[in-house]
Amino acid sequence: YPRPQLTRDNWQNLNGSWEFAAAKAGERPPVGRKLGEKILVPYPVESQLSGIERHEDRMWYRRTFTVPKNWKVGSG
């Protein structure tokens, strides 16, 4: 591993299908509404592998996940 001091014993891979939507400048976050498209992370939005295949200057991504109960969340 190139930086062994940065390895983690516990981690969760967030790659996979995420909700996606194009955004406009100054648009408020789309809280409480489903985003209309799906994107495959970690691929760039312009790539065929992402499933979007177009350029967007602004965009929203959303995915929910569960933090394992035995993980410490936050600092301190």
BATI-256417 format. One record per residue (C-alpha): residue number from 1; x, y, z. Coordinates in Angstrom, 1 decimal, always signed. Example, Ala and Ser with C-alpha at 12.3 -4.5 7.8 and 13.67 -1.06 7.14 Angstrom:
! BATI-256417
<atom pos="1" px="+12.3" py="-4.5" pz="+7.8"/>
<atom pos="2" px="+13.7" py="-1.1" pz="+7.1"/>
//
This chain:
! BATI-256417
<atom pos="1" px="+0.0" py="+0.0" pz="+0.0"/>
<atom pos="2" px="+1.6" py="+3.3" pz="-1.0"/>
<atom pos="3" px="+0.7" py="+5.0" pz="+2.3"/>
<atom pos="4" px="+0.4" py="+2.4" pz="+5.1"/>
<atom pos="5" px="-0.3" py="+5.1" pz="+7.7"/>
<atom pos="6" px="-3.6" py="+5.8" pz="+5.9"/>
<atom pos="7" px="-4.9" py="+2.2" pz="+5.9"/>
<atom pos="8" px="-8.1" py="+1.5" pz="+7.9"/>
<atom pos="9" px="-9.2" py="-1.7" pz="+9.5"/>
<atom pos="10" px="-12.9" py="-0.9" pz="+9.0"/>
<atom pos="11" px="-14.2" py="+0.8" pz="+5.9"/>
<atom pos="12" px="-17.3" py="+0.6" pz="+3.7"/>
<atom pos="13" px="-17.1" py="+0.8" pz="-0.1"/>
<atom pos="14" px="-19.7" py="+3.3" pz="-1.4"/>
<atom pos="15" px="-19.2" py="+2.4" pz="-5.1"/>
<atom pos="16" px="-22.3" py="+1.3" pz="-6.9"/>
<atom pos="17" px="-25.6" py="+2.8" pz="-8.0"/>
<atom pos="18" px="-26.4" py="+6.2" pz="-6.7"/>
<atom pos="19" px="-29.3" py="+8.6" pz="-7.5"/>
<atom pos="20" px="-28.3" py="+11.4" pz="-9.8"/>
<atom pos="21" px="-29.8" py="+14.7" pz="-11.1"/>
<atom pos="22" px="-28.4" py="+17.6" pz="-13.0"/>
<atom pos="23" px="-28.5" py="+20.9" pz="-11.0"/>
<atom pos="24" px="-28.7" py="+24.6" pz="-11.8"/>
<atom pos="25" px="-26.6" py="+27.3" pz="-10.3"/>
<atom pos="26" px="-28.0" py="+28.4" pz="-6.9"/>
<atom pos="27" px="-30.5" py="+25.5" pz="-6.8"/>
<atom pos="28" px="-31.3" py="+24.3" pz="-3.3"/>
<atom pos="29" px="-30.4" py="+20.7" pz="-2.3"/>
<atom pos="30" px="-33.2" py="+18.3" pz="-3.4"/>
<atom pos="31" px="-34.1" py="+17.2" pz="+0.1"/>
<atom pos="32" px="-37.1" py="+15.0" pz="+0.3"/>
<atom pos="33" px="-37.4" py="+14.2" pz="-3.4"/>
<atom pos="34" px="-36.1" py="+11.3" pz="-5.5"/>
<atom pos="35" px="-33.5" py="+12.2" pz="-8.0"/>
<atom pos="36" px="-34.5" py="+11.2" pz="-11.5"/>
<atom pos="37" px="-31.6" py="+9.2" pz="-12.8"/>
<atom pos="38" px="-29.0" py="+6.6" pz="-11.7"/>
<atom pos="39" px="-25.3" py="+6.9" pz="-11.9"/>
<atom pos="40" px="-22.7" py="+4.2" pz="-11.4"/>
<atom pos="41" px="-20.0" py="+5.4" pz="-9.0"/>
<atom pos="42" px="-16.9" py="+5.7" pz="-9.2"/>
<atom pos="43" px="-17.1" py="+6.5" pz="-13.0"/>
<atom pos="44" px="-17.1" py="+10.1" pz="-14.3"/>
<atom pos="45" px="-20.5" py="+11.4" pz="-15.3"/>
<atom pos="46" px="-19.3" py="+11.8" pz="-18.9"/>
<atom pos="47" px="-18.2" py="+8.1" pz="-19.3"/>
<atom pos="48" px="-20.3" py="+5.4" pz="-20.8"/>
<atom pos="49" px="-19.7" py="+3.2" pz="-17.7"/>
<atom pos="50" px="-21.4" py="+5.8" pz="-15.5"/>
<atom pos="51" px="-24.7" py="+5.4" pz="-17.3"/>
<atom pos="52" px="-25.1" py="+9.2" pz="-17.8"/>
<atom pos="53" px="-22.7" py="+9.8" pz="-20.7"/>
<atom pos="54" px="-23.0" py="+13.6" pz="-20.8"/>
<atom pos="55" px="-21.3" py="+16.7" pz="-19.3"/>
<atom pos="56" px="-22.9" py="+18.5" pz="-16.4"/>
<atom pos="57" px="-21.4" py="+21.5" pz="-14.7"/>
<atom pos="58" px="-23.5" py="+21.0" pz="-11.6"/>
<atom pos="59" px="-25.1" py="+17.8" pz="-10.3"/>
<atom pos="60" px="-26.5" py="+16.0" pz="-7.3"/>
<atom pos="61" px="-25.6" py="+12.5" pz="-6.1"/>
<atom pos="62" px="-27.4" py="+10.6" pz="-3.4"/>
<atom pos="63" px="-27.0" py="+7.3" pz="-1.7"/>
<atom pos="64" px="-28.1" py="+6.1" pz="+1.7"/>
<atom pos="65" px="-26.1" py="+3.6" pz="+3.7"/>
<atom pos="66" px="-26.0" py="+2.3" pz="+7.3"/>
<atom pos="67" px="-23.0" py="+2.9" pz="+9.5"/>
<atom pos="68" px="-22.2" py="-0.3" pz="+11.4"/>
<atom pos="69" px="-23.2" py="-0.1" pz="+15.1"/>
<atom pos="70" px="-19.6" py="-0.9" pz="+16.3"/>
<atom pos="71" px="-18.1" py="+2.1" pz="+14.4"/>
<atom pos="72" px="-17.4" py="+5.3" pz="+16.2"/>
<atom pos="73" px="-18.9" py="+8.2" pz="+14.3"/>
<atom pos="74" px="-17.5" py="+11.8" pz="+14.7"/>
<atom pos="75" px="-14.4" py="+13.0" pz="+16.5"/>
<atom pos="76" px="-13.5" py="+12.8" pz="+20.2"/>
//
